[in-house]
């Protein structure tokens, strides 16, 4: 939260330091028969019309 990259991002996005919060997500592991990789895309880049898979 306090790396130079994060601080610069908040400054660019006009996010105040007192608006910060943190979240921890815990998920149960499940057995699977198949696995895969999902890719996401920053919609502000060139490929804005491509869907985001999660």
C-alpha positions as CSV (number, residue, x, y, z in Angstrom):
1,X,0.0,0.0,0.0
2,X,2.9,2.3,0.5
3,X,5.3,1.5,-2.3
4,X,6.2,4.3,-4.6
5,X,4.1,2.8,-7.4
6,X,1.0,2.6,-5.2
7,X,1.5,6.1,-3.9
8,X,1.9,7.5,-7.4
9,X,-1.2,5.6,-8.6
10,X,-3.3,7.1,-5.8
11,X,-1.9,10.5,-6.6
12,X,-2.8,10.1,-10.3
13,X,-6.3,8.9,-9.4
14,X,-6.9,11.6,-6.8
15,X,-7.4,9.0,-4.0
16,X,-6.8,10.4,-0.5
17,X,-4.7,8.5,2.0
18,X,-7.6,8.4,4.5
19,X,-9.7,6.6,1.8
20,X,-7.4,3.5,1.9
21,X,-8.6,0.2,3.2
22,X,-7.4,-3.4,3.0
23,X,-9.2,-6.6,2.4
24,X,-8.2,-10.2,3.0
25,X,-9.9,-13.0,1.1
26,X,-9.8,-16.6,2.2
27,X,-11.1,-19.3,-0.1
28,X,-11.5,-23.0,0.5
29,X,-9.5,-25.2,-1.8
30,X,-11.5,-27.7,-3.9
31,X,-10.5,-30.7,-5.9
32,X,-10.7,-30.3,-9.6
33,X,-10.5,-32.5,-12.7
34,X,-9.3,-29.8,-15.0
35,X,-7.4,-26.5,-14.5
36,X,-6.8,-23.5,-16.6
37,X,-5.5,-20.0,-16.7
38,X,-7.6,-16.9,-17.1
39,X,-6.2,-13.6,-18.4
40,X,-7.4,-10.1,-17.7
41,X,-6.9,-7.0,-19.7
42,X,-6.8,-3.4,-18.7
43,X,-9.8,-2.0,-20.5
44,X,-8.1,1.4,-20.8
45,X,-5.5,0.0,-23.2
46,X,-5.8,-0.7,-26.9
47,X,-8.0,-3.7,-26.6
48,X,-10.9,-2.0,-24.7
49,X,-13.5,-4.0,-26.6
50,X,-12.2,-7.4,-25.6
51,X,-14.0,-9.2,-22.7
52,X,-12.4,-9.9,-19.4
53,X,-12.3,-13.5,-18.3
54,X,-12.1,-14.4,-14.6
